[in-house]
Amino acid sequence: MKTLVKHSFILAVLFLVASVQAQKLDGSYSGNLDVQGTQLELIFNISSAEDGYEATLDVPAQGASGIELDSVVLQDDTVTIKSAKMQMTYTGTLTDDGIEGTYNQMGKEYPLILKKTVKKKPGNIALPSTDAELDKLAAKETGDYKYSVEDYFTTPEAFSFQLSPDGKYIAYMKRRKTGERDLYLKETATQKETLLKKQEEDLIRGFSWANNERILYLQDKGGNENYHVFGVDVTGENGKELTPFEGVRVNIIESLKEDENHVIVQMNKDNLQQEEPYRLNINTGEVTKLYTVQDGDPPVAGYNFDRKGNLRAITRIVDGVNTELLYKIDGEFKRVKLTEFGDTFGISSFNPNTENPNDAYVVSNLEDDKIEIQLYDLKKDKKIKTVFSNDTFDVSGISLSRKRNYEIDYFSYTGEKTVVVPVSETYKKIYKRLQKEFDDKQFFTVGKTDDESQYMVAVTSDKIVGEYYLYDVEKDSVTLLYKLLPQLKAEDMASMKPISFTSRDGLTLHGYITLPNEYKEGLRVPLIVNPHGGPQGIRDSWGFNPEAQLFASRGYATLHVNFRISGGYGKKFLKAGFGQIGRKAMDDVEDGIDYVVEQGWVDKDRVAIYGGSHGGYAVLRGMTKTPDKYACGVDYVGVSNLNTFMETIPPYWEKYRELLYKIWYNPGIPEEKEIMDEISPALHVDKIKNPLLVVQGANDPRVNINEADQIVETLREKGVEVPYMVKYDEGHGFGKEENRLDLYKVMMGFFAEHLKVEQAEPVKG
């Protein structure tokens, strides 16, 4: 018995020693990596495992967290951490308060000192409202409505339809009952449906046919926007990640019809601040670099490849704000154009339908205020002719027929509505046939087979979410594939009406008003003004808007204003907004509100402002600039402090910093820094008089969670209770269905409390 006790004691001591050793390394370690002058925080989270240790990596600046690492080894006081995917090794010496060592990735070494820290969720976790508090707010909407939030914002049962090149399959996303979105295939001949790829933790953000046998799709981690490319065969086999480079952002920029085994991607694998092009083997994942941006060269903003995958042109940013187009002439890239920001000259498509290999279709506003489509000789730097233009709106849409030697099928542009202009005799016949089928509804051919025997047609309007049809040219048959959100009946939806008005300084402004169906002349209804994101080059357009329809169903009007700096209305209008964000651009929004009030449509005392990204900034700016104008506001992933916003842009935006300064303001210029302080809502929260709801994705790489935290914390210090929704599995906007539903339920409860729709009253006087 004594012997047994002795052995038990020895085992206990050994276990205790092992536990102490394990605790020695357990924990989170933070350090800053100096990459070409940019400080990038890395956080290693190490914990004990059965056979030693395991670890994950967080990169907060990129919104990346929980990246699994392959191995952690502690030998004496030497720590070695490895990841084959990242081609990374970190080796260091364990100290009393951290690890001192060297970070090696893809052959490059950086000193990295890690300090022991406490792992936490992004932002100030004490600030977000509890689920119970948000549920209580959502419950304030108590009306008996025909359509629920789910009816408008539940993911459609099927969506994002794409024809295979040979027309044998249709690929699409399909919703599970629990809200997840999986990738499916359907055989067009048999209508047999097959699950191709099941959604796991992360959303499938997009997909495309690489060839008849293989599909590529994109995923990121929790909304961090570091997209990776995955591939899977139509049989469900050979599924694999093709770009397993952690912390790297990948985008497909060119599909290659002439080379079915490859696509061209761009990624910032070798330089976090610069995307470079690679030829990617869609089966093996092998990558071949096609161009390197040399140290000291101007950053590259875009690449143009021809149909055979040859790099023909490069767009670079020079002096921070100007753009140059380099075209390959006799084996060398030579400057064709140098344009200032706001001017446009870019290649839309090379023109294979010519004997001159230097012909291309370009979009340009160098000769006029509006963007037009030109046929251009890039080698001679000479316009051959203008092929399409419009006096009022920018135009840029062009569709070519590969089957008919790249003949132009149609042009398109966005005016008050989207306009399609058929060109080829073949497409004129197709368009006329579809007009007969769909009458005055808006329709678009959104896909076609390689032999152009079948077309995918999308039909929409301000009252129709979307309907997808298959048009068989030979059979002259139009077959309904799917109606998105069929529970929303067109006859119950509200009309979106184009409007125009004059700003206080004389600009013609355009926008849209959506009034509730029950609106009657003589009533003034509550209004939700919804400034768009961007802000530069983005615009609101006519069509089905689920937010506006939800608001209308609750008795609220919705106003969209294409304020100065919005795209589509010419370069003078665009440039009129440079350096005017939060000032004249905000005046335009206010002038839009005044216009719809003057029309007798809305009650000036019950105006709410809601928006996301720049629109979220506009909410906060509006509530500090003209606080009496808004009864309440909803800020969704919006900028609150221009100073901190400029300091937390993601690395791949760094090349656009000077452009960002031109669009917004430059903190290095005292006069502009003064303006930034003046129009940063977080510095003027004392001016906010009315209720505010703040919504944020914790992993947002563009608008850091600190932007939302600042405004909430400062208001709370004043004793103002601000409902604050944070989703820790989202980034710049909510992609997951359950989060979107939570957002709109809480928002509608908030509006129900503060806009009081039941008090709509007749026009007085």
Secondary structure, 3 states (H helix, E strand, C coil): CHHHHHHHHHHHHHHHHHHHHHHHHCEEEEEEEEECCEEEEEEEEEEEECCEEEEEEEEHHHCEEEEECCEEEEECCEEEEEECCCCEEEEEEECCCEEEEEEEECCEEEEEEEEEECCCCCCCCCCCCCHHHHHHHHCCCCCCCCCCHHHHHCCCCEEEEEECCCCCEEEEEEECCCCCEEEEEEECCCCCEEEEECCCCCCEEEEEECCCCEEEEEECCCCCCCCEEEEEECCCCCCEECCCCCCCCEEEEEECCCCCCEEEEEECCCCCCCCEEEEEECCCCCEEECCCCCCCCCCEEEEEECCCCCEEEEEEEECCCEEEEEEEECCEEEEEEEECCCCCEEEEEECCCCCCCCEEEEEECCCCCCCEEEEEECCCCEEEEEEECCCCCCCCEEEEECCCCCEEEEEEEECCCEEEEECCHHHHHHHHHHHHHHCCCEEEEEEECCCCCEEEEEEECCCCCCEEEEEECCCCEEEEEEECCCCCCHHHCCCEEEEEEECCCCCEEEEEEECCCCCCCCEEEEEEECCCCCCCCCCCCCCCCHHHHHHHHCCCEEEEEECCCCCCCCHHHHHCCCCCCCCHHHHHHHHHHHHHHHCCCEEEEEEEEEEECHHHHHHHHHHHHCHHHCCEEEEECCCCCHHHHHHCCCHHHHHHHHHHHHHCCCCCCHHHHHHHHHHCHHHCHHHCCCCEEEEEECCCCCCCHHHHHHHHHHHHHCCCCCCEEEECCCCCCCCCHHHHHHHHHHHHHHHHHHHCHHHCEECCC
